[in-house]
Amino acid sequence: MITLAAQAAEATAPAGRLIPAALVGIALIVLLITRFRVHPFLALTLGALTVSGIAGTPMADAIASFGKGFGDTAAGVGVLIALGAMFGKLLADSGGADEIVDTLVGRASPRMLPWMMGAAGALIGLPMFFEIGLVLLMPVIMLVASRSGLSLMSVGIPALAGLSVMHGLVPPHPGPLVAVAALHADLGLTLAFGVLVAVPTLVIAGPLFGRLAARWVDVPARDLFGARQRTETTEPARDTASDTAADTAARRPSFGVTIATVLLPVVLMLGKALADILTAEGNAVRTVLDFLGTPLIALLIAVIVAMFTLGRGAGMDLRAVTSSVEQGLPPIAGILLIVAAGGGFKQTLIDTGIGKLVADWVAGSGVSVLLLAWTVAVLIRLATGSATVATVTASGILAPLVDTLTPSHTALLVLAIGAGSLFFSHVNDAGFWLVKEYFGVSVWQNVKTWSVMETLISVVGLGCVLLLGLVV
């Protein structure tokens, strides 16, 4: 059976219609949200249908394309966000997030906190996709900003940069591993070069840019999960309007138990990545680790474990633990719809053939292979909003060039593609809406902070790759 995407590829509209279709669709989304205050879910839906209409796609196919993207995103990222929200609510209600925050704030000066948050983001982001790491880190980001008195951006931007740098540059993150496999790159070289590129990139786009972002956008930390709040000079105070779970927590879980619980899904996913690298397919250990390290299973296990280590460990009874888990879902209902609609819009751009068109335009140019790889990934990223799609497509286009490269330059090619895949996240990227809604900022504020940070990671990453290319 021919898939919708294949049909769309066969019936691609002329370039004179596809590019204007994408530009008009993106402009409509921004206009509806910023000027007319339309909910992003509706704006993204209307934008997707507009793109299909201008591109000449039959409405039945347009609806099917949007529905496929919406459903795939909701089934994938949406489920992970829901599990992460349950985990985050338990972390907040049990006092585990407070324990992490107090330990970080107590042991580090305000000047060092952004650097610690960048390192924490990198650690969490190494084996998992951005959305999962963001959900896990969000309670900590909010509480560190609140308790330390620092701007949300000066704390949040370094953590986001840590997550994003891992997403594009360092195996065993799934993104770089896709390019490693497609280009038959040496994993050890790619990992070594990835770390060399990631460290300066994270420093510049994280703590250093975070200072500037805090001046551009000064927003307060939000009580995202309804956790117990206190000032730095008082004992923990109960919020009479908070739910039963927060009120019945009699003590905090220890710092060690909390960190172990937070890192559990990280360890499970990292175990899966290492097993895929080091063991043969069909090996019993690999089979077990592949199952346990699947993001859905890893987060599900983490939620169940957290019910005991965090919930029961804080003195919450079974009813309070259940209440905490349940009340983690309503606050993220809107986020799920927006993220899923972003997936629908992305799928519309893919199925109309815009991503392929952009790639074809630059595949035959005579520029540097590393710069070409970055450019291809950038254009596909801008057109589709997906770092993963940009990585996969660019790797496929550039695979024939690998035979002319040394192993070192092949590894750098992987990193150039990864850097390009992060360029300027905007309205067709689910991550853009996820960050916007969690941070409670406007679209323009998100562009000035999150989008600029992503662009900085991409450009600095490319610069480091080109410098390495001169000496290896």
C-alpha positions in Angstrom: 0.0 0.0 0.0 1.3 3.5 -0.9 1.6 5.7 2.1 0.3 9.2 2.3 3.8 10.6 2.4 4.8 8.6 -0.7 1.7 9.9 -2.5 2.6 13.4 -1.5 6.1 12.9 -2.7 4.9 11.7 -6.1 2.5 14.6 -6.5 4.7 17.4 -5.2 3.6 20.8 -6.2 6.0 23.2 -8.1 8.6 25.0 -6.0 6.8 28.2 -6.8 3.9 27.0 -4.7 5.6 25.0 -2.0 7.9 27.7 -0.6 5.1 30.4 -0.5 2.8 27.8 1.1 5.3 27.2 4.0 6.0 30.9 4.5 2.3 31.9 4.5 1.4 29.1 6.9 4.1 30.0 9.4 3.3 33.7 9.1 -0.4 33.0 9.7 0.4 31.0 12.9 2.5 33.8 14.3 -0.1 36.4 13.3 -3.0 34.5 14.9 -1.2 34.0 18.1 0.5 37.3 18.6 -2.1 39.7 17.1 -5.4 38.0 17.6 -4.6 36.0 20.7 -5.8 32.7 19.1 -4.9 29.6 21.1 -1.8 28.0 19.6 -3.7 24.7 19.0 -6.2 26.4 16.7 -3.5 28.5 15.1 -1.4 25.5 14.3 -4.3 23.6 12.9 -5.4 26.5 10.6 -1.8 27.0 9.6 -1.4 23.4 8.5 -4.6 23.5 6.5 -3.5 26.7 4.9 -0.1 25.2 3.8 -1.9 22.3 2.2 -4.4 24.5 0.5 -1.8 26.7 -1.1 0.3 23.7 -2.0 -2.6 22.2 -3.9 -3.0 19.2 -1.6 -6.6 17.7 -1.7 -8.3 18.6 1.6 -9.0 14.9 2.4 -5.2 14.2 2.1 -4.4 17.4 4.1 -6.7 16.4 7.0 -5.2 12.9 6.9 -1.7 14.3 6.9 -2.4 16.6 9.9 -4.2 13.8 11.7 -1.2 11.4 11.2 1.3 14.0 12.6 -1.0 14.9 15.4 -1.6 11.2 16.4 2.0 10.2 16.0 3.2 13.1 18.2 0.5 12.5 20.8 1.2 8.8 20.9 5.0 9.3 21.2 5.9 12.6 22.8 2.5 13.1 24.4 2.6 9.9 26.4 6.1 10.7 27.6 5.1 14.2 28.6 2.1 12.8 30.6 4.4 10.3 32.5 6.9 13.0 33.0 4.3 15.3 34.5 3.2 12.6 36.9 6.8 12.2 38.0 7.3 15.9 38.3 4.2 16.3 40.5 5.4 13.5 42.8 8.9 15.2 42.9 7.3 18.5 43.9 4.7 17.2 46.4 7.1 14.9 48.2 9.6 17.6 48.8 12.2 15.9 46.6 12.5 18.9 44.3 12.9 21.1 47.4 15.7 18.8 48.7 17.5 19.0 45.4 17.1 22.8 45.2 18.2 23.4 48.8 21.2 21.2 48.3 22.2 23.0 45.1 21.5 26.5 46.5 23.2 25.6 49.8 26.4 24.3 48.2 26.8 26.7 45.3 27.0 30.4 45.0 24.4 32.1 42.9 27.2 32.7 40.4 27.8 29.0 40.0 24.2 27.8 39.8 23.8 28.5 36.1 26.9 26.3 35.4 25.5 23.5 37.6 22.1 23.7 35.8 23.9 23.4 32.5 25.8 20.3 33.7 22.6 18.8 35.1 20.8 19.4 31.7 23.7 17.7 29.8 23.6 14.7 32.2 19.8 14.3 31.9 19.9 14.9 28.2 22.6 12.4 27.2 20.4 9.3 26.6 16.9 10.8 26.1 15.0 13.2 23.8 14.7 16.8 24.7 11.0 16.7 25.7 11.6 14.0 28.4 14.5 15.7 29.9 12.7 19.0 30.0 9.8 17.5 31.9 12.1 15.9 34.4 14.1 19.1 35.0 11.3 21.6 35.0 10.4 21.4 38.7 14.1 21.8 39.6 14.5 24.8 37.2 11.5 26.6 38.7 12.5 26.0 42.3 16.2 26.8 41.8 15.1 30.1 40.2 12.6 30.8 43.0 14.8 29.9 45.9 18.1 31.5 44.6 16.5 34.8 43.6 18.0 34.4 40.1 16.1 35.1 36.9 14.3 32.1 35.4 16.2 32.6 32.2 19.6 32.7 33.8 18.8 29.3 35.3 16.6 27.8 32.7 18.6 28.6 29.6 21.7 26.7 30.7 19.6 23.6 31.6 17.9 23.8 28.1 21.3 24.3 26.5 22.6 21.2 28.2 19.6 19.2 27.0 19.8 20.5 23.4 23.6 20.2 23.0 23.3 16.5 23.9 20.4 16.1 21.5 22.4 17.2 18.5 26.1 16.4 19.2 26.9 13.6 21.6 26.3 9.9 21.2 24.7 7.8 22.7 21.9 10.2 22.3 19.5 8.8 19.7 19.9 11.8 17.3 23.6 11.5 16.7 23.4 7.7 16.6 21.0 7.9 13.6 23.7 9.9 11.7 26.5 7.6 12.9 24.6 4.5 11.5 23.6 6.2 8.2 27.1 7.5 7.5 28.9 4.5 8.9 31.0 6.8 11.1 33.4 5.6 13.8 31.4 5.8 17.1 34.5 6.4 19.3 35.8 9.2 17.1 32.3 10.8 16.9 31.9 10.6 20.7 35.3 12.1 21.3 34.8 14.9 18.8 31.3 15.4 20.1 32.5 16.1 23.6 35.1 18.5 22.3 32.5 20.4 20.4 29.8 20.2 23.1 31.8 21.7 26.0 32.5 25.1 24.5 29.1 25.2 22.8 27.3 24.6 26.1 29.4 27.2 27.9 28.6 29.9 25.3 24.9 29.0 24.6 24.2 28.1 28.3 25.5 30.1 31.3 27.0 32.9 29.2 24.0 33.5 26.9 21.7 32.9 29.9 23.0 36.2 31.4 22.0 38.1 28.3 18.6 36.3 28.0 17.8 37.2 31.6 18.2 40.9 30.6 16.1 40.6 27.5 13.2 38.6 29.2 12.8 39.0 32.9 10.0 36.5 33.9 9.4 35.0 37.4 9.6 31.3 38.2 6.2 29.6 38.2 4.6 27.2 40.7 4.2 24.7 37.8 3.1 21.7 39.8 1.5 23.3 42.8 4.4 22.3 45.0 4.8 23.5 48.5 6.5 26.9 48.6 8.7 28.7 51.2 11.1 31.6 51.3 14.8 31.2 51.9 14.4 32.4 55.5 11.5 30.4 56.7 10.6 26.8 57.3 8.5 24.9 54.8 5.0 26.3 54.7 1.8 24.5 53.8 -0.3 26.1 51.1 -3.9 25.7 52.3 -5.1 25.7 48.6 -2.8 22.9 47.6 -3.9 19.3 47.1 -4.1 16.6 49.7 -0.8 15.0 48.6 1.2 18.1 49.4 -0.5 18.5 52.8 0.1 14.9 53.9 3.9 14.8 53.1 5.4 14.7 56.6 9.1 14.6 55.6 11.4 14.9 52.6 13.1 12.0 50.9 16.9 12.2 51.2 19.0 13.9 48.6 20.6 10.6 47.6 17.3 8.8 47.2 15.8 11.7 45.2 18.8 11.9 42.8 18.7 8.1 42.3 15.0 8.2 41.5 15.5 11.2 39.1 18.4 9.4 37.3 16.6 6.0 37.1 15.1 6.6 33.7 18.4 8.2 32.5 20.3 5.1 33.6 17.8 2.8 31.9 17.9 4.6 28.6 21.7 4.9 28.8 21.9 1.2 29.4 19.8 0.6 26.3 22.1 2.9 24.2 25.3 1.2 25.5 23.8 -2.3 24.9 23.0 -1.4 21.3 26.6 -0.3 20.8 28.5 -3.0 22.7 26.4 -6.2 22.3 25.3 -8.2 19.4 21.6 -8.2 18.2 19.8 -11.1 19.8 21.9 -11.1 22.9 19.7 -11.8 26.0 21.2 -8.8 28.0 20.6 -6.5 25.0 17.0 -7.7 24.7 16.3 -7.0 28.3 18.0 -3.6 28.3 16.3 -2.6 25.0 13.0 -3.2 26.7 13.8 -1.5 30.0 15.4 1.4 28.2 12.5 2.2 25.8 11.5 5.7 26.9 7.9 4.7 27.6 9.0 1.8 29.8 11.8 3.7 31.5 9.5 6.6 32.5 6.7 4.2 33.5 9.1 2.4 35.8 10.4 5.7 37.1 6.8 6.8 38.0 6.1 3.6 39.8 9.4 3.7 41.7 8.8 7.3 42.6 5.5 6.5 44.2 7.4 4.5 46.8 10.8 6.3 47.1 9.4 9.9 46.8 5.7 9.5 47.8 5.8 6.9 50.5 9.4 8.0 51.4 8.0 11.4 52.3 5.3 10.0 54.6 2.5 10.3 52.1 -0.2 7.7 52.4 -1.5 5.7 49.4 -4.4 8.1 48.8 -2.1 11.1 48.8 0.3 9.4 46.4 -2.6 8.6 44.0 -3.9 12.1 44.3 -0.5 13.6 43.4 -0.2 11.4 40.3 -3.7 12.3 39.1 -3.3 16.0 39.6 -0.1 16.0 37.6 -2.1 15.6 34.4 -4.6 18.6 34.2 -2.0 21.3 34.1 -0.3 19.8 31.0 -3.5 19.1 29.0 -3.1 22.3 26.9 0.6 21.6 26.4 -0.3 18.1 25.0 -2.7 19.6 22.5 -0.3 22.3 21.4 2.6 19.9 21.0 0.5 17.4 19.1 -0.8 20.1 16.8 2.8 21.1 16.2 3.4 17.6 15.1 0.5 17.8 12.7 1.9 21.0 11.2 5.3 19.4 10.8 3.8 16.4 9.1 1.9 18.6 6.7 5.2 20.3 5.6 6.9 16.9 5.2 4.1 15.4 3.1 3.8 18.4 0.8 7.4 17.7 -0.2 8.9 20.9 1.2 11.7 19.1 3.1 12.8 17.2 0.0 12.7 20.3 -2.1 15.0 22.2 0.2 17.4 19.3 0.3 17.5 19.0 -3.4 18.3 22.7 -3.8 21.6 22.5 -1.9 22.7 18.9 -2.6 24.5 19.8 -5.8 26.4 22.9 -4.5 30.2 23.1 -4.5 30.8 24.3 -0.9 32.7 22.6 1.9 31.3 19.2 2.7 31.0 20.1 6.4 29.3 23.4 5.6 27.1 21.7 3.0 26.0 19.2 5.6 25.2 21.9 8.1 23.3 23.9 5.5 21.2 20.9 4.4 20.3 20.1 8.0 19.5 23.8 8.7 17.1 24.2 5.7 15.3 20.9 6.5 15.0 21.9 10.1 13.5 25.3 9.2 11.1 23.7 6.8 9.9 20.8 9.0 10.7 21.9 12.5 12.1 18.5 13.4 15.7 17.9 14.4 15.3 14.2 13.9 13.9 14.6 10.4 16.7 17.0 9.5 19.3 14.6 10.8 17.9 11.6 8.9 17.3 13.4 5.7 20.7 15.2 5.6 22.5 11.9 6.4 20.8 10.2 3.5 21.6 13.0 1.1 25.3 13.1 2.1 25.9 9.4 2.5 27.4 9.1 -1.0 30.1 11.6 -0.1 31.5 9.4 2.8 33.7 7.3 0.5 35.7 10.4 -0.3 36.3 11.3 3.4 38.7 10.1 6.1 37.2 8.5 9.3 37.9 11.7 11.2 36.0 13.9 8.7 33.2 11.4 8.6 32.8 11.8 12.3 32.9 15.6 11.9 30.2 15.2 9.2 27.9 13.6 11.8 28.5 16.6 14.1 27.9 19.2 11.4 24.6 17.6 10.6 23.7 17.5 14.3 24.6 21.2 14.7 22.5 22.1 11.7 19.5 20.2 12.9 19.2 22.5 16.0 19.1 25.8 14.1 16.4 28.3 15.0 13.5 26.4 16.6 10.3 28.2 15.7 6.5 27.8 15.4 6.7 24.4 13.5 8.8 22.8 16.2 7.0 21.0 19.1 9.9 21.9 21.4 9.2 25.6 20.8 5.7 25.3 22.1 6.7 23.0 25.0 9.3 25.6 26.2 6.9 28.5 25.7 4.1 27.0 27.7 6.3 25.7 30.5 8.1 29.0 30.9 4.9 31.0 30.5 6.4 33.5 28.0 5.0 35.1 24.8 5.9 33.9 21.4 8.3 36.8 20.9 9.9 36.3 24.2 10.5 32.6 23.4 12.1 33.6 20.1 14.4 36.0 21.8 15.5 33.4 24.3 14.9 29.8 23.3 15.1 30.3 19.5 18.3 32.4 19.8 19.8 29.9 22.1 19.2 27.1 19.6 20.7 29.2 16.8 23.7 29.9 19.0 24.2 26.2 19.7 24.0 25.5 15.9 26.4 28.2 14.8 29.0 27.7 17.6 28.8 24.0 17.1 29.5 24.5 13.4 32.4 26.8 14.2 34.0 24.2 16.5 33.5 21.5 13.8 35.2 23.6 11.1 38.1 24.3 13.5 38.5 20.6 14.3 38.4 19.9 10.5 41.5 22.0 10.1 43.6 20.0 12.5 42.4 16.4 12.1 
